[in-house]
Each structure stands twice: as structure tokens, then as C-alpha cells.
Amino acid sequence: MIIGMIASQNVHFNGFGVYITSRAQFAQSDQRRFRRWLSNQRIDVVSAHHALVRQALSEWGSERLYLSLDTTVVWNCFCIVWVGVVYRGRTVPIAWQVVAQASSTVRLWTIQRVLRQSVRVLPEGVTVVLLADRGFADGKLMKYLRETLGWHFRIRIKRSFAFQLEGQWRKVSSVQLQPGQAYCTPAVSIGKTNPYANVYLAFAHEQ
């Protein structure tokens, strides 16, 4: 089955079935066999996957490790929250959680659960930088990443994102840059309700 998926670059039964060598005379026979195997309750998919990831990352060394946090909505019914290792322009998932909802916005505790899963497979002592899109720009998440996990983070922000600089609240849209110009703020606070301090913002305008 694995050889079929690699050869066909397809995870659907009808896609990789033609690459399978077996004694079955009909494609439906192979499909039933695969379904029985995938439905085997004795197979712990998460444990098996985590064991493979630990082995793959065991010799990562002291090089900085970049992780990507994102969500994917499937069939407008399920939202997959996942974390993956960024490597050579690709992202390899290492932890995930499926939520029964059509929205890509998920609760903080769901994100934390996925992050805790990823911690279990990472090498000890490695420096981690989490990359995330603008939907994850939240002070509570940043606090959890820095103070609980000890990670660094690089998170995109929206133009409407508010931050406190030198006692005044400003929006990202108020920062005016010329083409090719970049600007990095000193330590700012984010989140008006429960401000989280010592966050640094970087702005840039493409040429």
C-alpha cells in the first residue's frame, strides 16, 4: 500500500490500487483488504507516527528547528489543526487534532493540545521557532509559547492588529513605510484586555 501511494502520489484507494501486486483478481478485493487493515483497532496510528518522527529527528543536532502551525478545513465539516517540521521547502506534519467544525478559527486549548503532542517527538534541548499565519496572532498563545514551552515564534499580523508603543495604542495600518523600507519596533504590548508585553514587531514594504 505504501509503495502504491508513493508511486501514484495518491492516497485514495482507486488511485494507488493499480500499483499493488497481489493475488486478487478484482480491484475491489484489494480495497476491502486495505479497509480491513485501516479499521484494525489494534493499530495505534498516532503512536506509530510519533515513533517514526522521533527517529527522523533524533540526529537533528543543535540546528534551529522551524515548526509551522496551521489549520485546514475539509469538506466544510472538519478543521484539522496541525504542526509540521519545515524542511527543504516542505512541511512534514508531526502532530494534529481534528475538530468537527466548518471554521478555521479554533480555541486556544485545542492549539495547546496539538503543541503538547509535538513537544513529545522533538529532540531535547533543540531551539524551536514556530511560524504561524495572522489567525494565530494572540497574546495568550504567545505567552504559552514563550513561558511554558520556551519557544520562539514568528507570527504574521493583520493591518487591524493593535499594539501599545510608548504608552499609546496604535494599529499596524498606521505605520507608513516607503517601498523597500523596513522597521522593527522596540518591545511593545499586545492585547488591550490582558496586555502581553515584550513582543517585537517587524514591518516591511516590498519594493
LOLUMPA-125130 format. One record per residue: x, y, z of N, C-alpha, C in turn. Coordinates in steps of 0.02 Angstrom, whole numbers, padded with zeros to 5 digits, always signed. Layout:
<paros>
XYZXYZXYZ...
</paros>
This chain:
<paros>
+00041-00060+00000+00000+00000+00000+00043+00063+00000+00096+00063+00040+00141+00120+00043+00175+00131-00025+00197+00076-00055+00229+00082-00121+00180+00110-00172+00117+00088-00168+00066+00113-00214+00054+00188-00206+00052+00212-00143+00041+00283-00131+00100+00325-00156+00161+00299-00145+00220+00336-00168+00222+00338-00244+00209+00281-00276+00213+00278-00349+00158+00320-00383+00098+00319-00354+00042+00355-00385+00036+00427-00360+00070+00443-00304+00063+00508-00271-00011+00523-00256-00045+00471-00233-00116+00475-00220-00132+00431-00159-00174+00456-00113-00191+00417-00053-00259+00385-00058-00293+00391-00116-00359+00361-00125-00351+00290-00151-00395+00245-00128-00392+00175-00149-00390+00168-00225-00434+00205-00259-00438+00199-00331-00376+00226-00366-00338+00269-00331-00280+00299-00361-00218+00255-00359-00205+00224-00302-00144+00185-00296-00155+00109-00305-00217+00088-00313-00231+00017-00319-00198-00017-00378-00189+00020-00433-00160-00010-00493-00086-00026-00484-00055+00002-00433+00016-00011-00421+00028-00068-00372-00026-00097-00347-00021-00151-00298-00014-00219-00333+00034-00258-00310+00043-00326-00336+00015-00375-00285-00035-00413-00304-00066-00461-00259-00098-00517-00300-00125-00566-00265-00158-00622-00298-00231-00608-00314-00255-00550-00292-00326-00533-00304-00338-00522-00378-00396-00544-00402-00413-00536-00472-00455-00474-00485-00483-00446-00432-00525-00386-00439-00499-00331-00393-00505-00269-00417-00481-00212-00378-00519-00206-00312-00584-00225-00312-00623-00220-00251-00595-00264-00195-00564-00320-00214-00535-00364-00163-00478-00330-00126-00435-00296-00164-00380-00259-00131-00408-00203-00088-00459-00168-00112-00487-00113-00073-00517-00138-00007-00552-00195-00010-00580-00223+00052-00524-00242+00101-00470-00269+00074-00413-00289+00116-00382-00228+00149-00374-00173+00112-00346-00112+00140-00392-00083+00193-00458-00084+00180-00505-00056+00228-00504-00096+00293-00499-00161+00288-00495-00202+00349-00433-00185+00389-00378-00176+00354-00315-00160+00389-00319-00091+00422-00346-00042+00386-00351+00025+00414-00402+00029+00471-00449-00017+00472-00500-00018+00525-00480-00059+00586-00420-00087+00584-00396-00128+00639-00385-00084+00701-00424-00096+00753-00420-00056+00814-00355-00066+00852-00318-00118+00836-00255-00130+00871-00198-00086+00846-00209-00054+00789-00157-00010+00760-00165+00060+00789-00116+00083+00826-00116+00150+00854-00078+00195+00807-00115+00231+00765-00084+00272+00712-00039+00326+00742-00063+00360+00794-00025+00415+00823+00041+00390+00853+00039+00335+00890+00100+00309+00920+00150+00287+00867+00126+00255+00815+00171+00233+00761+00202+00293+00725+00161+00344+00713+00186+00404+00679+00237+00440+00722+00222+00447+00787+00268+00481+00832+00335+00445+00837+00333+00379+00836+00396+00340+00838+00439+00355+00776+00407+00359+00718+00444+00374+00657+00473+00445+00659+00433+00493+00684+00457+00562+00687+00515+00569+00736+00510+00536+00794+00566+00538+00842+00630+00512+00811+00624+00457+00775+00683+00428+00743+00712+00475+00690+00668+00507+00652+00690+00552+00599+00725+00614+00627+00702+00637+00686+00730+00698+00716+00784+00685+00767+00799+00621+00780+00846+00604+00834+00916+00631+00822+00935+00642+00759+01002+00667+00744+01000+00738+00716+00949+00775+00736+00942+00844+00712+01000+00888+00735+01026+00874+00794+01083+00911+00820+01063+00978+00850+01108+01026+00846+01097+01091+00877+01067+01143+00829+01052+01122+00768+01024+01168+00719+00954+01190+00740+00938+01253+00728+00872+01279+00746+00818+01243+00707+00764+01226+00742+00709+01188+00712+00649+01234+00702+00625+01238+00640+00567+01279+00624+00505+01236+00618+00453+01256+00654+00388+01221+00651+00336+01268+00622+00288+01239+00587+00234+01278+00557+00168+01257+00590+00129+01306+00611+00063+01294+00640+00010+01320+00592-00039+01278+00576-00090+01299+00529-00154+01258+00538-00207+01278+00503-00269+01240+00503-00291+01226+00431-00326+01171+00422-00352+01152+00356-00425+01130+00365-00470+01161+00328-00541+01142+00331-00556+01092+00276-00587+01036+00294-00601+00982+00247-00677+00974+00241-00702+00976+00179-00772+00964+00164-00820+01011+00201-00794+01068+00223-00835+01116+00261-00867+01084+00322-00836+01032+00348-00862+00996+00406-00810+00988+00461-00748+00980+00442-00695+00966+00490-00638+01016+00482-00609+01033+00539-00550+01077+00539-00492+01038+00570-00437+01033+00532-00378+00998+00556-00327+01050+00580-00311+01048+00644-00259+01091+00672-00194+01050+00673-00142+01074+00641-00082+01033+00635-00018+01074+00644+00034+01039+00664+00101+01067+00671+00148+01023+00630+00192+01055+00591+00238+01018+00550+00308+01046+00552+00357+01004+00537+00427+01025+00533+00440+01053+00464+00468+01113+00461+00485+01144+00397+00555+01120+00377+00559+01087+00319+00623+01058+00298+00627+01060+00222+00677+01095+00197+00691+01099+00125+00629+01120+00085+00596+01171+00109+00539+01198+00073+00475+01159+00081+00476+01107+00121+00416+01066+00133+00399+01067+00207+00338+01048+00223+00316+01043+00293+00292+00972+00305+00324+00938+00353+00306+00869+00370+00266+00870+00434+00201+00852+00433+00160+00853+00494+00187+00806+00547+00187+00830+00609+00210+00788+00665+00156+00782+00719+00106+00826+00719+00052+00822+00768-00010+00856+00739-00069+00830+00757-00130+00859+00730-00189+00843+00774-00243+00880+00764-00306+00869+00800-00363+00887+00753-00412+00843+00747-00470+00855+00703-00528+00879+00745-00557+00936+00725-00613+00966+00761-00673+00967+00714-00731+00947+00739-00792+00946+00698-00822+01016+00694-00798+01056+00647-00823+01124+00636-00802+01146+00566-00840+01194+00539-00826+01219+00472-00780+01279+00471-00766+01308+00530-00725+01368+00535-00652+01349+00547-00606+01389+00521-00535+01378+00532-00511+01410+00597-00555+01446+00632-00537+01476+00696-00550+01426+00752-00499+01410+00790-00505+01359+00842-00487+01389+00910-00508+01355+00963-00496+01378+01031-00422+01368+01050-00401+01408+01098-00331+01405+01119-00313+01337+01148-00358+01306+01186-00341+01242+01217-00331+01188+01165-00366+01193+01107-00355+01145+01053-00286+01153+01024-00265+01215+01014-00198+01229+00988-00145+01204+01037-00156+01216+01101-00109+01194+01152-00102+01118+01153-00157+01084+01143-00155+01011+01142-00112+00985+01085-00118+01016+01026-00076+00996+00969-00003+01013+00982+00009+01070+01012+00078+01089+01028+00110+01041+01078+00071+01019+01127+00097+00971+01176+00114+00905+01142+00073+00885+01093+00089+00824+01055+00156+00830+01020+00167+00888+00990+00229+00898+00952+00290+00898+00998+00282+00923+01059+00338+00925+01106+00364+00855+01120+00319+00806+01121+00338+00737+01139+00385+00705+01088+00386+00731+01027+00427+00699+00975+00490+00740+00958+00498+00798+00988+00555+00841+00971+00616+00821+01012+00675+00829+00983+00737+00815+01020+00744+00862+01080+00773+00837+01134+00783+00878+01193+00836+00932+01180+00821+00992+01205+00869+01046+01200+00871+01083+01134+00830+01064+01086+00831+01097+01021+00797+01164+01025+00823+01214+00989+00792+01280+00987+00736+01280+00935+00676+01297+00956+00617+01293+00913+00591+01363+00897+00576+01374+00833+00543+01435+00810+00478+01415+00776+00422+01439+00803+00356+01422+00775+00335+01477+00726+00316+01456+00666+00291+01501+00614+00216+01492+00609+00179+01547+00606+00106+01543+00602+00079+01602+00564+00018+01594+00538-00014+01646+00499-00051+01694+00546-00080+01745+00516-00110+01800+00555-00167+01779+00600-00199+01722+00585-00254+01700+00627-00232+01676+00696-00166+01668+00706-00140+01645+00770-00106+01700+00810-00115+01762+00789-00084+01819+00824-00124+01834+00887-00109+01798+00940-00146+01804+01003-00097+01807+01061-00107+01854+01106-00061+01863+01162-00058+01802+01208-00114+01769+01219-00115+01710+01262-00074+01653+01232-00079+01646+01166-00040+01594+01132+00034+01611+01136+00052+01674+01124+00122+01694+01128+00150+01682+01198+00111+01697+01249+00133+01686+01317+00145+01611+01330+00100+01569+01305+00108+01497+01313+00171+01472+01278+00182+01497+01217+00241+01475+01179+00305+01494+01215+00308+01555+01239+00371+01580+01268+00382+01555+01339+00330+01559+01381+00340+01546+01452+00330+01472+01471+00288+01436+01434+00276+01366+01451+00320+01319+01409+00323+01331+01344+00362+01287+01300+00434+01310+01291+00447+01374+01303+00514+01400+01293+00533+01407+01220+00483+01419+01177+00494+01425+01105+00497+01498+01084+00527+01509+01026+00523+01573+00992+00465+01569+00943+00443+01627+00916+00388+01625+00868+00394+01682+00819+00368+01670+00759+00363+01720+00706+00292+01714+00679+00249+01762+00696+00178+01759+00679+00159+01821+00638+00127+01810+00582+00104+01867+00541+00047+01903+00577+00038+01966+00561-00015+02005+00593-00055+02043+00540-00117+02059+00557-00161+02095+00511-00149+02170+00515-00174+02206+00465-00168+02279+00466-00207+02309+00523-00260+02274+00546-00300+02300+00601-00272+02281+00670-00216+02246+00671-00186+02223+00734-00164+02283+00775-00181+02283+00840-00165+02340+00884-00107+02322+00930-00065+02371+00943-00009+02362+00988+00004+02427+01026+00033+02421+01085+00047+02478+01128+00121+02495+01126+00136+02555+01103+00205+02578+01098+00212+02644+01135+00256+02645+01184+00269+02705+01224+00204+02733+01254+00162+02687+01279+00101+02707+01313+00042+02723+01269+00050+02720+01203-00004+02735+01157-00021+02674+01114-00087+02664+01106-00110+02608+01064-00112+02630+00991-00085+02588+00948-00083+02602+00877-00104+02540+00838-00122+02549+00775-00137+02494+00731-00081+02485+00680-00075+02425+00655-00023+02412+00605-00031+02457+00545-00093+02471+00526-00106+02513+00467-00080+02584+00475-00066+02605+00537-00042+02673+00549+00033+02680+00535+00067+02624+00527+00139+02626+00513+00149+02634+00438+00174+02691+00418+00183+02707+00347+00256+02697+00327+00267+02655+00277+00334+02640+00253+00340+02655+00179+00399+02672+00158+00413+02681+00087+00434+02614+00056+00425+02607-00009+00446+02544-00042+00519+02527-00027+00530+02465-00006+00597+02443+00011+00619+02458+00082+00575+02490+00121+00593+02509+00189+00568+02457+00239+00606+02447+00293+00587+02401+00346+00593+02437+00413+00553+02415+00461+00553+02447+00527+00539+02394+00580+00580+02393+00632+00571+02347+00688+00558+02389+00751+00506+02372+00787+00487+02410+00846+00530+02388+00906+00535+02432+00956+00560+02408+01021+00506+02364+01052+00516+02342+01114+00467+02298+01147+00400+02334+01152+00346+02299+01130+00279+02327+01134+00234+02278+01172+00173+02301+01186+00122+02259+01218+00066+02248+01168+00035+02189+01171-00022+02174+01127-00079+02149+01170-00140+02159+01146-00200+02137+01182-00222+02187+01233-00275+02225+01218-00296+02278+01263-00327+02251+01328-00362+02194+01324-00396+02168+01384-00345+02143+01435-00301+02098+01413-00246+02073+01455-00181+02081+01417-00152+02141+01420-00092+02155+01379-00035+02106+01394-00002+02085+01340+00057+02043+01346+00116+02082+01320+00166+02092+01363+00221+02137+01347+00281+02101+01317+00330+02141+01299+00395+02117+01273+00387+02076+01209+00345+02102+01164+00338+02073+01097+00368+02122+01047+00403+02096+00998+00435+02139+00948+00401+02128+00880+00387+02184+00847+00354+02182+00782+00402+02204+00727+00396+02174+00669+00437+02192+00612+00392+02209+00553+00404+02266+00522+00365+02289+00464+00411+02295+00404+00384+02283+00345+00423+02290+00284+00377+02306+00226+00402+02346+00180+00365+02364+00119+00405+02340+00060+00374+02297+00019+00409+02270-00039+00426+02326-00089+00480+02316-00124+00500+02364-00175+00456+02357-00237
</paros>
